[in-house]
Amino acid sequence: MSVIEKPKLAFWSDTEELECVSFLPEAPNVMTFCFQSVSGALFSYDPGQFLTLKLPVPGGPLYRTYTISSSPSRPTSLTVTVKAQVGSVGTRWMLDHLRPG
């Protein structure tokens, strides 16, 4: 009799890129973006935890930190809800250019 091993769960680390899989306009200048790991790894985070995104804006990458707005009880994806302020560069780029894929 052979023993069947369950596959080990893989958890995402910040060395792996995220893929935008959906977006939802919430209000003027406010949008929620949903991300998944390219490998299918699961996410493990606490409520209120933040995520730093490297955004490919003109003039070089820009790093911006956003609070994760999704529930940790759903580990297959994570979301951030962003609002572009007057003069915003990174968040404005997200609203204008970030799309699934």
N, C-alpha and C positions, 0 to 999 in steps of 0.2 A: 504494500500500500504506500502510495506516495503522499507527501505532504504538500499542499498547495499554499504557497506563501502569498499573503496579501501585499499588493504594491505599497511601498512607503509613500507617504504624502510628502510632496515637495512644497516648501514654502518660499515665497518670493523674497529675494534680497535686492537691495538697491543697486546692485551691479547689473541687473537685467533691465532692459528697456521695457517701458509700458506701451501698450497699443490703445489708442482711443477707439472704443467700440460703439459709442453713441454719444449724443449730446441732446440737451433739452433746454430750449429757451424758457426762462422762468419769468422774466420781466425785462423792460428796456435795460440794456447793458448788464444783464444777469443771465448766466447760463450754467447748467450743470453738465459736467463731462464725466463719462464713465470709462474706466480703464480696466484692462486685463493684462496679465503677464503674457508675453509671447509664448512661453513654454507651457502655459496652463497651470503654473504654480499657484498655490492658494495664498491669500493674504492673512496675516495675523497682526492685529493692531488693537489699540485701546480706544474707547470713545474719546473724541477730542484730540486725537493724535494728528500730527501734521505731516505733509509730504512736500519735499522740495523738488520742483520740476525744472529741468534744463530746457529752456525755450529757444528755438533757433531763429531769433529775431534778426532783422538786418543789422549789420555791424558787429555780429558775434553773438555767442550764446549768452542768455540772460537767465539767472537762477532766481526763481520766485517760490515762496513757501505758502502753501494753502492748507487749511484745516480739512481733514477728510470728513465728508458729510454723510457717507454711507454707514450702515450698521456693521459692526464687526461680526455679527451673527451670520452674515452672508459673505463667506470668504472667497468667492470666485471672482469678485470684481471689487473695485473701490471707486468712489465718486468724489469729486470736488465741485463745489458751487462757488463761482467767482463773479465778482462785480467789478466792472471797469470804472475807475474814477477818472475825473478830468486829468488829462496828461498821462494816463496810464500807458505803459509801453508793453509789458509782458501780458497782462490780462487782456488788453485791447487786441494784441496779436492772437491770443487764444480765441476770442470771440470772432475775429475776422477770418482766421485761417485754419484752426484746429478742427479736423473732421475725422470720422472713422477711417481707419486704415493707416 
